Amino acid sequence: MAIKSYEEMNELEIDILKEIGSIGGGNAATALSSMLSAKVNMSLPGVEILGFNEALDHLGDPEELVAAIFVEMSGELSGIMLFVLTKEFSDEILFRMLGKADSDFLALDEIDSSVLIEIGNIVISSYITAMASLTGVNVELSVPQLALNMLGGIMSVPIAMMGQHSDRIMMITGEFKIDGKALNSNMLLLPDVESLNVLMKKLGVE
């Protein structure tokens, strides 16, 4: 039977998304390890279906300044993906890539922004590659965009774009460990409901 909303997903279907998250996280860790010349591991991800307010509570203080890399999916799947970077995560990346310590989020230059976009693009693409390898779906991604805003402002993007499909957000959570330093990773994955059904059909779950 077709899924009509995120809330209808059963345990098997969520487990499948966890597997995609696990493979995607592993792919991302390998790519980041090469880019940062560091040992990078990814913890076993969790997949949660949360209301927008619950997701915001889970992510942290709505007034916390964060960076987010945003892409739109098209092709056989439609929807959006949003990778949220805390200041701690961004500082670690900018220090390792550019030697900058404690960068001012509100004064990032073009090179800083390009580095964060590239990191976000690598992580997002790793999840999409995992999804494609497991299901055979063809997914195209828009040019990634960087947003710097308070967390509450960042979360208004998926609400505005996907609210007509569901009042729920699919969140893949975990930790990247860069040379042993744990940094929270939060990926918001919002395929529309039709795309969820395409994924499950490809995997033989109907």
TAFEN-V58954 format. One record per backbone hydrogen bond with DSSP energy under -0.5 kcal/mol. NH is the residue of the N-H (numbers start at 1). CO is the residue of the C=O. E is the energy in kcal/mol with one decimal. If there is no record, write none. Layout:
BEGIN
nh/co/e
NH/CO/E
NH/CO/E
END
This chain:
BEGIN
nh/co/e
8/5/-1.6
9/6/-1.9
14/10/-2.2
15/11/-2.5
16/12/-1.9
17/13/-1.6
18/14/-2.0
19/15/-2.0
20/16/-2.1
21/17/-2.6
22/18/-2.7
23/19/-2.5
24/20/-2.8
25/21/-2.7
26/22/-2.0
27/23/-2.6
28/24/-2.6
29/25/-2.5
30/26/-2.2
31/27/-2.2
32/28/-2.9
33/29/-2.4
34/30/-1.7
35/31/-2.2
36/32/-2.9
37/33/-0.9
38/33/-1.4
40/38/-0.7
41/177/-2.1
43/175/-2.8
46/173/-2.5
48/171/-2.3
50/48/-0.7
50/169/-2.8
52/167/-1.0
55/51/-3.0
56/52/-2.2
57/53/-2.4
58/54/-2.4
59/55/-2.1
60/56/-1.7
64/61/-2.2
66/149/-2.8
67/85/-2.5
68/147/-2.2
69/83/-2.5
70/68/-0.5
70/145/-2.7
71/81/-2.2
73/79/-3.1
74/140/-2.3
76/138/-2.9
79/73/-1.2
80/190/-1.7
81/71/-2.3
82/188/-2.3
83/69/-2.5
84/82/-0.6
84/186/-2.6
85/67/-3.3
85/83/-0.5
86/84/-0.5
90/86/-2.5
91/87/-3.1
92/88/-2.0
93/89/-2.1
94/90/-2.9
95/91/-2.3
96/92/-2.1
97/93/-2.6
98/94/-2.3
99/95/-1.4
100/94/-1.5
105/103/-0.7
107/104/-2.0
108/105/-0.8
113/109/-2.5
114/110/-2.2
115/111/-2.2
116/112/-2.1
117/113/-2.5
118/114/-2.3
119/115/-2.3
120/116/-2.6
121/117/-2.7
122/118/-2.2
123/119/-2.2
124/120/-2.7
125/121/-2.7
126/122/-1.8
127/123/-1.6
128/124/-2.1
129/125/-2.7
130/126/-1.9
131/127/-2.3
132/128/-2.7
133/129/-2.5
134/130/-1.8
135/131/-1.9
136/132/-2.7
139/137/-0.7
140/74/-3.0
142/72/-2.0
145/70/-2.1
147/68/-2.4
149/66/-2.0
149/147/-0.5
151/64/-2.4
152/62/-2.9
153/150/-0.7
154/150/-2.2
155/151/-2.4
156/152/-0.6
156/153/-0.7
157/154/-1.5
158/154/-0.5
159/155/-1.3
160/156/-2.3
161/157/-2.5
162/158/-2.7
163/159/-1.3
165/162/-1.8
166/162/-1.6
169/50/-3.4
170/189/-0.8
171/48/-2.8
171/169/-0.6
172/187/-3.1
173/46/-2.3
173/171/-0.7
174/185/-1.5
176/183/-2.6
177/41/-3.1
178/176/-0.6
178/181/-2.4
179/39/-3.7
179/177/-0.7
181/178/-2.0
182/180/-0.6
183/176/-2.8
185/174/-2.7
186/84/-0.8
187/172/-2.4
188/82/-3.3
188/186/-0.5
189/170/-2.7
189/187/-0.6
190/80/-2.8
190/188/-0.6
192/78/-2.4
196/192/-1.8
197/193/-1.9
198/194/-1.8
199/195/-2.5
200/196/-2.3
201/197/-2.4
202/198/-2.3
203/199/-1.4
204/201/-1.5
205/200/-3.3
206/204/-0.7
END
